[in-house]
């Protein structure tokens, strides 16, 4: 166990250290000015982040992933298909309510919409689309066709909400789709997808294992747009308190305890529901259950460390960096790209996804290729978001052509790449995006456009981070297809151009 934990620690260090070094090196330049206290707290939080991520990844391997796989494969074998659909809906709601990213987003928009109403609405959206994901496998529905239909529906509703004068809900709506796919949701839902596709789908149809995250990301967007359609009048945004000084002393302990309570409340329904299913349907051996219990403890402590470190050290530093770098727009844009390329490495769920992609595809899609595609995609996303804050225009100018391009690519690349790409989009927008990058962009927007424009110009960032990997990873698939065809053409030319005299005839 210690050797596995040490491996996880090294992986987490490789992920977190680049982001930490960029911030600390930036502090040595005239561009930003952190106090000694801020630098020390940020460094300590980075160390806590590494330990938290390592514990979480170990817990995900031991508990969250096996729980999802057992539910996904065990229930179909029981022959109770309707029960499977009901349980998928309930688990979809539970894991979404449990998602820390969603709580972070809800806290930052508390002045706009009631947090509980937002979380429950989004949870129902995820539950409904998790059921749809299971039905997709049963009835062999094409993922690209489903995604095209629902995104066309989304943009039609977006036009309607703008016409009603509630367009400020749109960035929040699209962000909701990204934040629901975080460290708790991804391991469980992806493992559930593998289990269900193994039990109900064609074992040779590898893309069935993916696409669950992609569809579950649409439900929250539709749900929040529905809230916006029922709302009367515009909404006003109030800037949260990002000051690091207010998070130290007694507040430090309170933040850790509050985070622990949130994670406990979040994990408890999932764990209780799983053990109910264990008693009724799954009947797993005691040794496996003990392993899952230990993994749950690792997941709990890892998430508490991770989220507390982000809230205490990363969120205030991100906001302050944004306000100070906004004074030099060229450096701001370049830094945004570098920050995006490195921050995706520190998202816990990214490593869960990459491991599963390499496993399910039998090594056909390498972790390194996935990481490069995701890093470039997220870097571009944050750069474009900063540019939007500078010039003050709607996020739809990015989302509409971006999604049309990604949906168009889905008809020309292998289905496996499309399914992986749409899952990757949701996974890339994890807790570090909502708790570090979003405050950074909020700081940029506050410095350039003022508080009144934050909801319109800064929010929508998570949606951008979720969208750009769709294009980069499908481009990776398109390149693979083009390279294969080129190799086949060269081989055919060699065969056709071969010298007949070199052929040996046997009588």
N, C-alpha and C positions, 0 to 999 in steps of 0.2 A: 504493500500500500504506500509506504514512504517513497519508494522509487517512482511510482506512478504520480504521486503528488509533486515530487521534484521535477518530473517531466512537465507537468502542468504549469509549475511555477516558471520554468524556463520559457515555455510557450507564451505565458502571460507577460513575462518581462520583455520578450521580443516585441510583443504587441503594444505595450504601454510606453516603453522607454522612448521610441521615436517622437511621440506626441509631447512627452514631458521635456525632452531635450529641445524641441523646437520652441516651446514656451519659455524655458529658462534661458536659452541663447538669445531669444528676442528681448528678454529683459536686460541684456548686456548692451543693447543698442539704444540710441536716443528715441526710438519709435514708441516704446512703452516704458512705463516706470512703475514697477511694483515695489511695495514696501518690503522690508526685511521679514516682517510677520507674514505677509502674503506669500512670499517666496518659500519660507519655511513650511507653512501650512500646506501649500500646493505640493511640495516635495514629499511631505509625509503622507498626504492623501494619494499621491501616485504610488507609493509603496503599498498602502492599504488596498489600492485598486488592483495591484498585481496579485496580492494574496487572495483578495475577494474573487477575482476572476478565476484563479487556479482552483479554489475550493468549489466555485460554481460549476466549472467545466467537469471537475471530477464528480460532483453530485449529479450533473446532467447525464453523464455516462452511466452512473450507477442506479439512478432513480427515474428521472423524468423521461428519458428515452425508452427504457424498458417498460415503464408504465404505459406510455402511449402505444408501443408495439403490442403489448399484451391485450390492451383494450381493443385495438384495431383488428388483431387477428383472432382473439378469443371469442368475441361476441358473434361474429359471422358464423363461426363453427357451431355455435349453439343453435343455429337455425332460426333465431328470433330477429328477423330483419327490422321489423317495426321498433323493437326494443333498441336495436343498434342506432336507429335514426334519432330516437328520443334521447338516448344517452349522449350521442354526438352533439345534439343541440345544447343539452345541459352542460356538458364539458366545455363546449365552445364559449358559453356565457361565463363559466367559472374561471377558465384560464385567462379570459380577457379581463375580467374584474381583477384577477390576480396580477395582471401585468403592471410592473412598476413604471414603465414608460408612460402609460396612460395616466397614472396618478400625477406624474410630473407635468404632463401637458395640461391636465385639468386644473392643477394648482396655478399654472401660469395664465390661465384664461378664466379664473374664478370670477373676475369682474364682468365677464361677458355672458357666461352661462353657468347654471348650477352644476357643480362638479359631479354630484351623485347622479343627476339626470343624464349628464353626458356619458358617464361610465356605463350606466345600465343600458342606455340606448345603443351604445357601441357594442356592448356585450351581446345584446340580442341580434345585432347585425352579423356579428361573427358566428353566432350559433346557427343562424339560418343558412349562412353560406358554407358552413362546415357540413351541414346536412346535404346541401347541393353538391359539395365535393364528393361525398360518398355516392350520391346518385349518378354523378358523372362517370364513376368507375363501373357501376352496375349496368348502366345503359350505354356505356362506351361513347360518351359525348366528346366531341372534339374541343379541347381546351381553347385553342385559338378562336374558334367560332363563339364560344361562351364569353371569352374576354372581350371580343369585338362587340358583341351585343350589349354587354353590361357597360362598357365604357361609352358607347354611343348613347345609352340611356343616361349615364352620368352627365355627359355634356349637354344633353337636351334639358335635363333638370337644372343644370348650371345656368343655362340661358333663361330658364323660367325664374330662378331665384334672383338673377340680376334684374330682370324686368320688374319684379316685385320690390326692388330697392333694398334687398338684403344680401347684396353681393359680398359684403364683408365676411359672411359665413363661409365663403368658398375656400379660402386658404386653410381655415380651421378644419373644414370638412375633409379636404384631401390629406391634411396632416394626420387626421384621425386614422386613416387607413395605414399609415406608416408606423405609428407608435404602438399599434396593437400587436405587432409581430416583433416581440422582444425576447429577453432571456428565458422567460417562463413559457411563453406561447410556442416559440419555435421548436424547442426539443420535443415537446409533447405532441404538437399537431403534426410535425414532420414524421415522427415515429408512428403516430396514428395512421398517417397516410401510407406508410410502408406496410403496416400490419393489415390494413383494409385492402390495399391493392394486392397483397400476397394471397389473402383469403378469397377475395371476390374477383380480382382481375386476371388478365392473362400474364402469367409469370414471365413471358418473354417481352412484354410491353413495359419497358423500364420507365417511360415517362409517366405512367400511372402513379408512381411513387411520389412524384412532384406535382405541383399545381394546387395543393391544398392551401398553402400560405398565400398564393396568388389570389385565389377566389375569396379567401377569408379577409383579404385586405380591401375588397370592394364593399363588403357589407357595412363597415363603419362609415364609409364615405356616403353611401346612400342614406344611412340612418341619420347622420348629422345634417345632410342636405334637407331631409324631411323635417328635422327640427327647425331649420332655417326657413322653410316654406310656411311653417305654422307661426313663426315669430312675427310680431308686429313692430314695425319701425326698425331703425338701425341699432347698432350696438356700440358701446363705448368700452375701450380697453384701458385698464389701469396697470401701470408698470409695477411688477413685484419688487420686493426689497432684495437686491442682489449683493448688498454690502457684506464683505467677508467678516468685518468686525462684529457684526450682529449675529454671527454664527459661532463665536468663540465663547469661552467661559462656561457659564451654566447652560447656555444655548447649545453648546457642543454635545453635552451629555443628553440633553433633551432631543436633539436631532437624531442621535444614534438610537435612543429608546423609541422615538416616534417611527423611525425607519424599521426597527425590529418589529414593532407592533403591526405596521403595514404589511410587511413581508409575511408575518405569521398569519394575519387575517387573510392574506391572499392565497397562501399555500394550503391552509387548513381545509377549505372546501374541496380542493382537488384531491388531497390525501384521503379525506373521509370518504368521498365518493368512490375513489379507487378501491378502498378496503371493503366498501359495501359490495362492489362488483366482484371483488375477490371471494367474498363469502357466498355470493349468489351464483356466479357464473365461472369465474376464472380458475379457482382452486389451484393456485400456484404452490409449489413446495415451500416449506418453511425456510430453507436456505436462501431461496430467491427473494422471499419476503424480507428476510433480515438484511440482505444486501440493499434492497430498495429503501428500507428504513434508515440505514446508515447514509445512503445517498441523499435522502431528504434532509438530514441534518447538515450535510456538507452544502447542499443547495441553499438552505436557510442562512447559515453563517456567511457563506460566500456572497449572497445577495445583499445581506445587511452591510457587510464591509464595503462592497462595491457601491451601493446606492448612497450610503452615508458619506463616503469619500467624494463622490461626485457632487453631492449637495453642498458639502462643507467647503471643498477646495476648488473644484473644477467650474461650477456654475458662476461664482463671483469672478474668477479669473477670466473666464470666457467673456463675460459681459464687459469687464474693464478693458480687455484687449480690443474688443469691438469699438468701444467709444474712442479709444486713443488712436487706433490704426485708421479710423475713418478720416483722419486729417490728411492722409496721403493716399489718394485713391489708387494710384498705380501699384504701390507696394501692397495695399489692401487686397487688390485683386490677385496678385501673385501669391501672397501669403494664404489667401483663402483656398487656392488650388493645392498648395503644399499641405495645408492643414487637413483638407478633405482626403488626400491620398493616404495620410498616415492615421487619421482618426478611425478609419474603417477597420484597421488592424486590431484596434482595441475593443471592438464590439464582440461580446461573448458569443452571441448567436451565430456570428459569421463562421467561427471555427467548427461549430456543430454542423452547420450547413455544408461546409467544404468537406468535412470528414464523410458525411453521408453521401455527398455527390460522388466522391472518389470511390466509395464502397459500392454504391448501387450501379455506377457505370463501369465497374471493374477496372478502374484506372484510365478509362477513355477520356475523361475530363479530369485533368490534374488540378491539385490544390493550388499550385503556383499560378496556373493560367487563370483560375477563378479569382485569386487574390489580385492579380494585376488588373483584370477587367473591372473588378469591383472598385479598386483604388482609383483608377482613372475615372470611372463613372461618378464616384462620390466627389472627387476633386472638381470635376466639371460642374456638378450640381451646386456645390457651395459657391464656386466662382460665379455662376449664373445668378444665384440668389443674391450675392453681394451687388452685382451689377444692377439687379432689379431695385435694390435699396437706393442705389445712386441715382437712377433715372426715374424711379417712381412709376411703375406700370404693373398691370395685372399679371398674376401668375399664370393665367390662362394663355397668355402669349407664348409661354413655354410648354404648358401641359398639353394643349390641343395638338400642335404639330409633333411634340415628342411622343405622345401616345399613338397618334396615327402612324408615325414612322415605326414604332416598336410593334404595333399590331400588323403593319404591312410586312415587316421582316418575318413575322411568325408564319407567313404563308410560303416562305422561301427557304427556311432553315429546318433541320430535323426537329421533330416534335420534342425530343428530349431537351434540346437547347432552349426551346421556347418555355417549357415547363420550369427548367432550372432558372432561367432568366427572370421570370415573373416571381418565383419564390425569392430569388436573391434581392429583388427590389424591395420587398417588405423587410427582409432580414437586415439589410444594410442600414436601415433607419432604426437603430437600437437606442439604448439608454444614454450612451455618450453623445449621440446626435441631439436628443431632446434636452439633455442636461448640460451640455458643453457648447455644442455648435449653435443651437438655437439661441441661448443667451448671447453668444458672440454676435450673431446676426441682429438680434434685438438691440445690442449696444451700437452696432453700425447704423441701424435705422434710426435709433433715437438721436444719435449725433448728427445725422444728415437730414432727416425729415421731420423729427419731432415725435412726441408720444402718440399723437393722433393718427399717425400713419403706420404704427407698428403692427396692428392686427392685419392690415391689408398688405404691407410690403415685406415684413419680416416673416410672418407665418406663411406657410406654403413651402418653407425650406425642407421639411421632412418629406413632403410630397415630391419635391425635386430629387432628394436623395433616393427615394424609392423608385423614381422613374428612370434615371439615367443608366443604372445597371441593366435595365431591360434592353437598351440599345447596345451597350458595349458587349454584353455576353452573347446576344444574338448575332452581333457582328463577328464575334469569335466563332460561332457556329457557321456563319456564312463563309468565313475564311476557310474553315475546315472542309466545307463542301466544295468550294472553288478549288482548293489545293488538291483534293481527291480527284476531281474531274480533270485537272491539268495533268496530274500524274498518269491518269488513264489514257489521255490523248497522246502524251509522250511515248508511253509504252506501245500504243497502237501504231504510231508512226514508225517506231523501231521495228515492229513486226512486219509492217507493210513494206518498209524500206530495206528489209534484209536481203542479202545477196543469195539468189537461188542456187548459185554454184557451190555455196558452203553447205547446202543440205545434203546429207548422206542418205542414199536410197538403198534399202535392203531388199534383195530379190528372194 
